């Protein structure tokens, strides 16, 4: 109950600060933008214990902003009606129900070298394109796989972000007083592989999770120290908190858990030849099982990301990425597994390709993003066609395709969720 109360508190504070400011600031000082979005999506094949319809959604987003001399105030919220949604109870942290509060923050500049951003906000660090190592802020994987806009992959955080500037060096400190989990796949709408049952499941086996809800106790902090040198953006990262997905298991309670986690990393981004290079590394220190001897807890991992993007022709861009997860203490992990359980590979490799083409005076966008893992023998294809009929009206259609040799691999488990979707958006 306390966990849900955080979302209600964020919503109440967001609307309260807007009402107070509206009473004190002339209406002309505020800017209102937003969009109305209608979209529908269907599975390409039937799935046990799931509806064929994945998405029948009407969404109205309103963004209210005020740019003052002392502060920037912003409120951005979505009103949502989705006939295909099984989860109708309002839960602002999980993103379910009739309201999705995306932002409610104030940005202050108390000194020339200091910015302070307080409230609900979307935080993004790192260099990856739909791959994340040092970005330990919450993601909404359900929205991503259902066919919502790519922007909805990033879920909001209730946080305090302090940025300190010393010449070319910047230190960012993000503090989350309560744990901000990913909006993970749990079976309500998307099927997944349940290792305890050894099969794909849906609404017949909703994932049971111990949510961390103690404010100021189960908190998180993330640090980034960055600077630009010879045209390259360099950064160091640190994080102290928890695994963002429920990767642990408590057999006594038969619930998944969020084990403790620390992450140390670095990144680089800058020009190389005719394109843009980016690289990122990170060490995931799984504090609850550093020896790798507990099969019910995630092992520590080394992670690596290399990417390159360039324009191949006018309005035609290609981007490649190579991603590696290497398990630490792999021998101990293998020895700890129960007989008959399929082990993870010591090295999980992943390749991505993004192709983007703009036509008809940049009014038609063709986008293809593919993931392929040669070690897991699985993959995911995300395609989109978006036509801008007018400055305000856009029509779109897309596809999410999953395939895998084994039901237990990351993308292979989602085969039953492959879908087509389409819709229309009017912006104002």
CORVENPE-V68141 format. One record per residue. N is the residue number from 0. SS is DSSP state (~ for helix, > for strand, _ for the rest). PHI is phi in whole degrees, -180 to 180 (none if undefined). PSI is psi in whole degrees, 0 to 359 (999 if undefined). Layout:
n=N ss=SS phi=PHI psi=PSI
n=N ss=SS phi=PHI psi=PSI
This chain:
n=0 ss=_ phi=none psi=320
n=1 ss=~ phi=-64 psi=327
n=2 ss=~ phi=-65 psi=317
n=3 ss=~ phi=-69 psi=329
n=4 ss=~ phi=-62 psi=331
n=5 ss=~ phi=-60 psi=317
n=6 ss=~ phi=-65 psi=316
n=7 ss=~ phi=-62 psi=320
n=8 ss=~ phi=-63 psi=317
n=9 ss=~ phi=-62 psi=318
n=10 ss=~ phi=-64 psi=314
n=11 ss=~ phi=-62 psi=316
n=12 ss=~ phi=-65 psi=322
n=13 ss=~ phi=-61 psi=310
n=14 ss=~ phi=-68 psi=326
n=15 ss=~ phi=-65 psi=314
n=16 ss=~ phi=-66 psi=327
n=17 ss=~ phi=-67 psi=317
n=18 ss=~ phi=-64 psi=318
n=19 ss=~ phi=-63 psi=315
n=20 ss=~ phi=-70 psi=323
n=21 ss=~ phi=-61 psi=329
n=22 ss=~ phi=-76 psi=341
n=23 ss=~ phi=-108 psi=344
n=24 ss=_ phi=-117 psi=137
n=25 ss=_ phi=-57 psi=143
n=26 ss=~ phi=-58 psi=325
n=27 ss=~ phi=-65 psi=345
n=28 ss=~ phi=-82 psi=355
n=29 ss=> phi=-104 psi=149
n=30 ss=> phi=-119 psi=136
n=31 ss=> phi=-121 psi=124
n=32 ss=> phi=-135 psi=167
n=33 ss=> phi=168 psi=196
n=34 ss=> phi=-160 psi=158
n=35 ss=> phi=-113 psi=130
n=36 ss=> phi=-131 psi=126
n=37 ss=> phi=-118 psi=129
n=38 ss=> phi=-151 psi=154
n=39 ss=> phi=-141 psi=144
n=40 ss=> phi=-142 psi=146
n=41 ss=> phi=-129 psi=143
n=42 ss=> phi=-63 psi=148
n=43 ss=_ phi=-82 psi=345
n=44 ss=_ phi=-151 psi=160
n=45 ss=_ phi=-68 psi=146
n=46 ss=_ phi=-129 psi=136
n=47 ss=_ phi=-59 psi=137
n=48 ss=_ phi=63 psi=27
n=49 ss=_ phi=-140 psi=153
n=50 ss=_ phi=-76 psi=153
n=51 ss=_ phi=-69 psi=323
n=52 ss=> phi=-78 psi=125
n=53 ss=> phi=-96 psi=333
n=54 ss=> phi=-154 psi=123
n=55 ss=> phi=-140 psi=81
n=56 ss=> phi=-121 psi=136
n=57 ss=> phi=-116 psi=127
n=58 ss=> phi=-132 psi=130
n=59 ss=> phi=-121 psi=114
n=60 ss=> phi=-106 psi=134
n=61 ss=> phi=-124 psi=131
n=62 ss=> phi=-121 psi=117
n=63 ss=> phi=-112 psi=122
n=64 ss=> phi=-130 psi=148
n=65 ss=> phi=-135 psi=122
n=66 ss=> phi=-103 psi=101
n=67 ss=_ phi=-104 psi=179
n=68 ss=_ phi=-74 psi=334
n=69 ss=_ phi=-106 psi=337
n=70 ss=> phi=-158 psi=156
n=71 ss=> phi=-109 psi=126
n=72 ss=> phi=-111 psi=137
n=73 ss=> phi=-146 psi=136
n=74 ss=> phi=-130 psi=127
n=75 ss=> phi=-136 psi=121
n=76 ss=> phi=-142 psi=148
n=77 ss=> phi=-112 psi=131
n=78 ss=> phi=-95 psi=128
n=79 ss=> phi=-129 psi=134
n=80 ss=> phi=-130 psi=118
n=81 ss=> phi=-133 psi=108
n=82 ss=_ phi=-63 psi=334
n=83 ss=_ phi=-87 psi=357
n=84 ss=_ phi=-82 psi=123
n=85 ss=_ phi=-79 psi=335
n=86 ss=_ phi=-95 psi=100
n=87 ss=_ phi=-102 psi=346
n=88 ss=_ phi=-71 psi=137
n=89 ss=_ phi=-67 psi=121
n=90 ss=> phi=-143 psi=100
n=91 ss=_ phi=-69 psi=336
n=92 ss=_ phi=-79 psi=323
n=93 ss=_ phi=-87 psi=347
n=94 ss=_ phi=79 psi=25
n=95 ss=> phi=-107 psi=162
n=96 ss=_ phi=95 psi=187
n=97 ss=_ phi=-79 psi=352
n=98 ss=> phi=-133 psi=130
n=99 ss=> phi=-121 psi=104
n=100 ss=> phi=-83 psi=106
n=101 ss=> phi=-83 psi=316
n=102 ss=> phi=-146 psi=144
n=103 ss=> phi=-159 psi=87
n=104 ss=> phi=-143 psi=165
n=105 ss=> phi=-124 psi=135
n=106 ss=> phi=-111 psi=117
n=107 ss=> phi=-112 psi=152
n=108 ss=> phi=-127 psi=82
n=109 ss=> phi=-70 psi=340
n=110 ss=> phi=-149 psi=165
n=111 ss=_ phi=-61 psi=331
n=112 ss=_ phi=-107 psi=18
n=113 ss=> phi=-139 psi=130
n=114 ss=> phi=-119 psi=141
n=115 ss=> phi=-131 psi=123
n=116 ss=> phi=-118 psi=118
n=117 ss=> phi=-122 psi=132
n=118 ss=> phi=123 psi=196
n=119 ss=> phi=-79 psi=128
n=120 ss=> phi=-153 psi=160
n=121 ss=_ phi=-97 psi=120
n=122 ss=_ phi=-112 psi=136
n=123 ss=_ phi=-140 psi=122
n=124 ss=_ phi=-127 psi=173
n=125 ss=_ phi=89 psi=182
n=126 ss=_ phi=-121 psi=351
n=127 ss=_ phi=-72 psi=153
n=128 ss=_ phi=-102 psi=100
n=129 ss=_ phi=60 psi=22
n=130 ss=_ phi=-134 psi=139
n=131 ss=_ phi=-134 psi=130
n=132 ss=_ phi=-118 psi=300
n=133 ss=_ phi=-98 psi=3
n=134 ss=_ phi=-89 psi=96
n=135 ss=_ phi=-102 psi=27
n=136 ss=_ phi=-93 psi=157
n=137 ss=_ phi=-66 psi=144
n=138 ss=> phi=-117 psi=153
n=139 ss=> phi=-111 psi=87
n=140 ss=~ phi=-70 psi=331
n=141 ss=~ phi=-65 psi=313
n=142 ss=~ phi=-60 psi=320
n=143 ss=~ phi=-62 psi=313
n=144 ss=~ phi=-79 psi=340
n=145 ss=~ phi=-75 psi=333
n=146 ss=_ phi=114 psi=18
n=147 ss=_ phi=-77 psi=169
n=148 ss=_ phi=-57 psi=151
n=149 ss=~ phi=-56 psi=328
n=150 ss=~ phi=-59 psi=332
n=151 ss=~ phi=-79 psi=357
n=152 ss=~ phi=-64 psi=328
n=153 ss=> phi=-88 psi=117
n=154 ss=_ phi=-90 psi=158
n=155 ss=_ phi=-77 psi=157
n=156 ss=> phi=-123 psi=141
n=157 ss=> phi=-89 psi=106
n=158 ss=> phi=-150 psi=164
n=159 ss=> phi=-115 psi=121
n=160 ss=> phi=-115 psi=119
n=161 ss=> phi=-113 psi=126
n=162 ss=> phi=-117 psi=126
n=163 ss=> phi=-117 psi=133
n=164 ss=> phi=-118 psi=126
n=165 ss=> phi=-127 psi=92
n=166 ss=_ phi=61 psi=241
n=167 ss=_ phi=-87 psi=358
n=168 ss=> phi=-105 psi=137
n=169 ss=> phi=-128 psi=133
n=170 ss=> phi=-115 psi=121
n=171 ss=> phi=-109 psi=132
n=172 ss=> phi=-124 psi=118
n=173 ss=> phi=-113 psi=123
n=174 ss=> phi=-119 psi=125
n=175 ss=> phi=-111 psi=110
n=176 ss=_ phi=-67 psi=340
n=177 ss=_ phi=-128 psi=149
n=178 ss=_ phi=-63 psi=131
n=179 ss=_ phi=-109 psi=95
n=180 ss=_ phi=-77 psi=160
n=181 ss=_ phi=-63 psi=155
n=182 ss=> phi=-85 psi=84
n=183 ss=_ phi=-82 psi=165
n=184 ss=_ phi=-77 psi=126
n=185 ss=_ phi=-131 psi=3
n=186 ss=_ phi=104 psi=344
n=187 ss=_ phi=-60 psi=319
n=188 ss=_ phi=-126 psi=328
n=189 ss=_ phi=-115 psi=134
n=190 ss=_ phi=-74 psi=154
n=191 ss=> phi=-150 psi=170
n=192 ss=> phi=-92 psi=124
n=193 ss=> phi=-100 psi=111
n=194 ss=_ phi=-66 psi=332
n=195 ss=_ phi=-69 psi=324
n=196 ss=_ phi=-92 psi=343
n=197 ss=_ phi=72 psi=28
n=198 ss=> phi=-158 psi=168
n=199 ss=> phi=-72 psi=140
n=200 ss=> phi=-136 psi=167
n=201 ss=_ phi=-138 psi=238
n=202 ss=~ phi=-71 psi=349
n=203 ss=~ phi=-76 psi=346
n=204 ss=~ phi=-149 psi=68
n=205 ss=_ phi=-61 psi=134
n=206 ss=_ phi=-61 psi=124
n=207 ss=_ phi=-97 psi=125
n=208 ss=> phi=-132 psi=139
n=209 ss=_ phi=-84 psi=107
n=210 ss=_ phi=-84 psi=134
n=211 ss=_ phi=-83 psi=121
n=212 ss=_ phi=-131 psi=4
n=213 ss=_ phi=-86 psi=107
n=214 ss=_ phi=-63 psi=141
n=215 ss=_ phi=67 psi=359
n=216 ss=_ phi=-113 psi=303
n=217 ss=_ phi=-93 psi=70
n=218 ss=_ phi=-107 psi=180
n=219 ss=> phi=-140 psi=151
n=220 ss=> phi=-141 psi=139
n=221 ss=> phi=-132 psi=140
n=222 ss=> phi=-125 psi=145
n=223 ss=> phi=-141 psi=125
n=224 ss=> phi=-113 psi=118
n=225 ss=> phi=-135 psi=156
n=226 ss=> phi=-159 psi=161
n=227 ss=> phi=-106 psi=131
n=228 ss=> phi=-138 psi=120
n=229 ss=_ phi=53 psi=40
n=230 ss=_ phi=85 psi=0
n=231 ss=> phi=-110 psi=136
n=232 ss=> phi=-91 psi=117
n=233 ss=> phi=-110 psi=144
n=234 ss=> phi=-151 psi=145
n=235 ss=> phi=-116 psi=146
n=236 ss=> phi=-132 psi=153
n=237 ss=> phi=-147 psi=147
n=238 ss=> phi=-147 psi=139
n=239 ss=> phi=-133 psi=119
n=240 ss=> phi=180 psi=240
n=241 ss=> phi=-145 psi=157
n=242 ss=_ phi=-57 psi=136
n=243 ss=_ phi=-78 psi=339
n=244 ss=_ phi=-111 psi=153
n=245 ss=_ phi=-76 psi=89
n=246 ss=_ phi=-101 psi=352
n=247 ss=> phi=-95 psi=166
n=248 ss=> phi=-139 psi=129
n=249 ss=> phi=-105 psi=102
n=250 ss=_ phi=-64 psi=329
n=251 ss=_ phi=-64 psi=324
n=252 ss=_ phi=-101 psi=353
n=253 ss=_ phi=53 psi=47
n=254 ss=> phi=-134 psi=148
n=255 ss=> phi=-77 psi=153
n=256 ss=> phi=-133 psi=165
n=257 ss=_ phi=-108 psi=94
n=258 ss=_ phi=-69 psi=163
n=259 ss=> phi=-67 psi=148
n=260 ss=> phi=-151 psi=140
n=261 ss=> phi=-126 psi=145
n=262 ss=> phi=-132 psi=137
n=263 ss=> phi=-126 psi=133
n=264 ss=> phi=-158 psi=181
n=265 ss=> phi=-155 psi=159
n=266 ss=> phi=-149 psi=162
n=267 ss=> phi=-145 psi=140
n=268 ss=> phi=-149 psi=135
n=269 ss=> phi=178 psi=179
n=270 ss=> phi=-74 psi=145
n=271 ss=> phi=-146 psi=113
n=272 ss=_ phi=62 psi=230
n=273 ss=_ phi=-93 psi=8
n=274 ss=> phi=-132 psi=196
n=275 ss=> phi=-124 psi=126
n=276 ss=> phi=-102 psi=142
n=277 ss=> phi=-141 psi=148
n=278 ss=> phi=-145 psi=148
n=279 ss=> phi=-152 psi=142
n=280 ss=> phi=-134 psi=158
n=281 ss=> phi=-162 psi=148
n=282 ss=> phi=-116 psi=120
n=283 ss=> phi=-95 psi=105
n=284 ss=> phi=-92 psi=101
n=285 ss=_ phi=-81 psi=94
n=286 ss=_ phi=-64 psi=334
n=287 ss=_ phi=-79 psi=345
n=288 ss=_ phi=-154 psi=68
n=289 ss=_ phi=-70 psi=337
n=290 ss=_ phi=-83 psi=343
n=291 ss=_ phi=76 psi=16
n=292 ss=_ phi=-94 psi=355
n=293 ss=_ phi=-106 psi=109
n=294 ss=_ phi=-69 psi=349
n=295 ss=_ phi=-92 psi=2
n=296 ss=_ phi=-128 psi=149
n=297 ss=_ phi=-72 psi=143
n=298 ss=_ phi=-74 psi=160
n=299 ss=_ phi=-66 psi=156
n=300 ss=> phi=-142 psi=149
n=301 ss=> phi=-100 psi=137
n=302 ss=> phi=-129 psi=142
n=303 ss=> phi=-138 psi=141
n=304 ss=> phi=-140 psi=130
n=305 ss=> phi=-128 psi=136
n=306 ss=> phi=-147 psi=155
n=307 ss=> phi=-147 psi=136
n=308 ss=> phi=-133 psi=139
n=309 ss=> phi=-155 psi=159
n=310 ss=> phi=-86 psi=120
n=311 ss=> phi=-83 psi=329
n=312 ss=> phi=-156 psi=175
n=313 ss=_ phi=-60 psi=127
n=314 ss=_ phi=63 psi=24
n=315 ss=> phi=-135 psi=113
n=316 ss=> phi=-121 psi=142
n=317 ss=> phi=-127 psi=144
n=318 ss=> phi=-141 psi=133
n=319 ss=> phi=-118 psi=147
n=320 ss=> phi=-141 psi=146
n=321 ss=> phi=-121 psi=130
n=322 ss=> phi=-130 psi=139
n=323 ss=> phi=-135 psi=132
n=324 ss=> phi=-115 psi=122
n=325 ss=> phi=-118 psi=119
n=326 ss=> phi=-71 psi=136
n=327 ss=_ phi=-85 psi=155
n=328 ss=_ phi=50 psi=49
n=329 ss=~ phi=-67 psi=323
n=330 ss=~ phi=-62 psi=315
n=331 ss=~ phi=-63 psi=322
n=332 ss=~ phi=-62 psi=314
n=333 ss=~ phi=-63 psi=319
n=334 ss=~ phi=-69 psi=337
n=335 ss=~ phi=-84 psi=345
n=336 ss=_ phi=-72 psi=141
n=337 ss=_ phi=-65 psi=153
n=338 ss=_ phi=-59 psi=134
n=339 ss=_ phi=92 psi=347
n=340 ss=_ phi=-82 psi=131
n=341 ss=_ phi=-72 psi=123
n=342 ss=_ phi=-80 psi=155
n=343 ss=_ phi=-70 psi=154
n=344 ss=_ phi=-71 psi=151
n=345 ss=_ phi=-63 psi=323
n=346 ss=> phi=-120 psi=121
n=347 ss=> phi=-104 psi=119
n=348 ss=> phi=-109 psi=148
n=349 ss=> phi=-145 psi=134
n=350 ss=> phi=-116 psi=139
n=351 ss=> phi=-127 psi=150
n=352 ss=> phi=-137 psi=127
n=353 ss=> phi=-117 psi=127
n=354 ss=> phi=-119 psi=129
n=355 ss=> phi=-131 psi=124
n=356 ss=> phi=-129 psi=131
n=357 ss=> phi=-115 psi=134
n=358 ss=> phi=-133 psi=176
n=359 ss=_ phi=53 psi=52
n=360 ss=_ phi=64 psi=35
n=361 ss=_ phi=67 psi=18
n=362 ss=_ phi=-88 psi=343
n=363 ss=> phi=-113 psi=122
n=364 ss=> phi=-112 psi=126
n=365 ss=> phi=-113 psi=123
n=366 ss=> phi=-133 psi=136
n=367 ss=> phi=-135 psi=125
n=368 ss=> phi=-127 psi=126
n=369 ss=> phi=-125 psi=140
n=370 ss=> phi=-112 psi=138
n=371 ss=> phi=-143 psi=129
n=372 ss=> phi=-111 psi=110
n=373 ss=_ phi=-69 psi=336
n=374 ss=_ phi=-82 psi=320
n=375 ss=_ phi=-86 psi=346
n=376 ss=_ phi=56 psi=49
n=377 ss=> phi=-144 psi=171
n=378 ss=> phi=-167 psi=174
n=379 ss=> phi=-149 psi=131
n=380 ss=> phi=-118 psi=129
n=381 ss=> phi=-124 psi=110
n=382 ss=> phi=-116 psi=150
n=383 ss=> phi=-148 psi=136
n=384 ss=> phi=-121 psi=123
n=385 ss=> phi=-129 psi=121
n=386 ss=> phi=-114 psi=123
n=387 ss=> phi=-90 psi=97
n=388 ss=_ phi=-70 psi=320
n=389 ss=_ phi=-140 psi=181
n=390 ss=_ phi=-61 psi=333
n=391 ss=_ phi=-105 psi=334
n=392 ss=> phi=-109 psi=129
n=393 ss=> phi=-132 psi=141
n=394 ss=> phi=-115 psi=143
n=395 ss=> phi=-149 psi=157
n=396 ss=> phi=-149 psi=147
n=397 ss=> phi=-152 psi=175
n=398 ss=> phi=-143 psi=143
n=399 ss=> phi=-124 psi=115
n=400 ss=> phi=-119 psi=127
n=401 ss=> phi=-117 psi=144
n=402 ss=> phi=-152 psi=149
n=403 ss=> phi=-169 psi=149
n=404 ss=_ phi=-75 psi=330
n=405 ss=_ phi=-123 psi=142
n=406 ss=_ phi=-71 psi=343
n=407 ss=_ phi=-92 psi=352
n=408 ss=_ phi=-79 psi=166
n=409 ss=_ phi=-59 psi=308
n=410 ss=_ phi=-85 psi=329
n=411 ss=~ phi=-60 psi=327
n=412 ss=~ phi=-66 psi=342
n=413 ss=~ phi=-100 psi=13
n=414 ss=~ phi=-54 psi=322
n=415 ss=~ phi=-69 psi=352
n=416 ss=~ phi=-101 psi=3
n=417 ss=_ phi=-55 psi=137
n=418 ss=> phi=-152 psi=160
n=419 ss=> phi=-114 psi=144
n=420 ss=> phi=-145 psi=161
n=421 ss=> phi=-160 psi=166
n=422 ss=> phi=178 psi=192
n=423 ss=> phi=-143 psi=146
n=424 ss=> phi=-134 psi=135
n=425 ss=> phi=-119 psi=121
n=426 ss=> phi=-102 psi=148
n=427 ss=_ phi=-139 psi=999
